[in-house]
Amino acid sequence: MTEPNPYSQTPNVPAMPHQPPHPGAQPPAVPGEPAAFGLAMKNRHPVAAWLLWPCLTLGIYVLVWYYKIHKEMAEFDRRRAVPTAGPVLVLLLLSWTIIAPLVSYYNCGDRIRNAQRAAGLQATCSPGAGTVLMLVFGLGVLYYQAELNKIADSYGVGEGQQVPLFV
């Protein structure tokens, strides 16, 4: 009887079902379990954000509001890179191009939609609708704030409180 050649056989190593995640990767979330934690956003009255405060501040509040919502979205879900000052600078410095603010408004709507998903809600924010509404009497502010309020209302806690995030 001949001996098997040990060099021709492959060692008996169990196959791995998937590749190990790279260092620093989030472990896969269990359904129903929080994947991360963030800070709750402020619930603002949409009409006040759209009409009242901008009228009282001669339009300056729209820029302040835009900065605040981006800052809150960045603190809400730190897993995503959300710029805070950049979108406001686009409105201030590149509004003459018309295209740059429209792209910024669309991206804002996309960020709101992602925040809704992170809160475990159905993503109802439409970036396209919000961008078009910005062109109609600035109604996008009203629409986007109403969509952000859905996130704040779903938690029922005050601004800055720690809240669970989902996939």
N, C-alpha and C positions, 0 to 999 in steps of 0.2 A: 504494500500500500504506500502511496506517495504522500508525503507531507504537503500541506498547503503552503504556498509561498506567502509569508507574512507581508512582503512588500507589495504584493499585487492586490491585496484586499484593502478596502476602505474601513477605517475604524467605525465601530457602531456608535454613532453620535445621533441622538434624537434630533429630529428636524424642529426648527423653531417656527411657530405658527406665524409670526410677524417679526419685523425688524425692531430692535429695541429703539426707544425714542432717543433723540439727541439730548445731550445734557441741557437742563433748564426747561425742557418741554413740560407742559402741563399734563398731568395724568388724565386719561380719558374719564369723562364725567359719567357717573352713574345716573340714569334717568331719575329725576325727582330730587337729586342731591345737588346742592350748590357747587358750581365749578370754581367760583371765586367770590370775592366780596368787594363792594364799592360803596361810595357815598351817595345818599339820596339827593335828588334834584329838588329845586324849589318849585312849588306850584304857584304860577302867576296867572292872573286873570287875563285871558287872551285879548279882550277888548281894550284893557288898560295898556297892555304891551303894544297893541297895534295903533290905537288912536289917542288915548288920554295922555300918556307920558310923552310921546313924540310931539304932540301939540304944545304941551307945557314947556318942553325943552327945545323947541324949534327944530325938531328932528334929530337932535343929538342922542336921544335915548335909544334910537334904533341901533346905533353903533354900540352903545353900552350893552343893550340886550343881546346883540349878536355875539359880543365878547363873552358875556356871562353864560349864555347857553353852551358855548363851546368849552368854556372852562368847566362847567358842571358835567358835560358829557365826558370830558377827559378824566375827571375825578370819579365819575360813576363807573366807568369800565376802563381800568388801567391796562387791560390786555390789548387794547387798541390804541394806536397812536392818533390822537385827536389834537390838531393844532388849535391854539387859543388866540394868539395875536395875529397870525397870518391871515385868516379870513377877514378880519376887520381892516387890516392894511390893504387887502385887495379892494375892499369897498372904498376906502379913503383915497388910495393912490391910483387905482386902475379903473375907476368907475367910468372914465371917459372912453374906455375900450368897448364897453357894453358886454362883450363876450366874457371877460374875466369875472364880473359879478354874477353872471348867469351860471357859470361853472361853479362858483363858490356857493351859490344858493342850492344848486343841484347836489353838490357834495354834502352840504348841511343836511338836506333831506335824507340822503343816504346814511349819514351818521345817526340821525334820529331813528331811522328804520333799524339799524344795527343795535341801537340802544334798546329799542322795543324787544328785539329778539333776545338780547342779554337779560332783560327783565322777565323773560318767560312769556311774553305777550305775543299775540299775532302781530306781525309787521304790517300795520295799516298805513304808515306814512308813505306817500308817493312823492319821490323827489321831483318828478316831472310836473305834477300838479302844483307842488309848492313853488317851483320856479316860475311857472306860468302865472300863478296867483301873485307873485311878487311884482309882476308887470301890471297888474290890475289893482290900482290904488294901494299897493303894498299889502294886499290881503294875505300874502305868504306868511307874514309875521303872525297873523291871527291863526292861520292853519298850522304852522309849525309849533306855536305855543300850545295849541289845543292837543296836538300829538304828543308833545313833551309832558303835558299834564296827565295823560293816560299812564305814563310811567310813574310819575309821582303819586298818583291816586292808587295805583296798584299796590304800593307798599304801605300807604297810610301812616307814614312816619314823617317826622320833621326833616327839614333840610339839613344835610350833613351827617345824618345818622347812618350807621353801617347797614347795608342791605345785601342780601344774597344775589348773585348773578348766576345765570344758567348758560348753557351752551349757546 
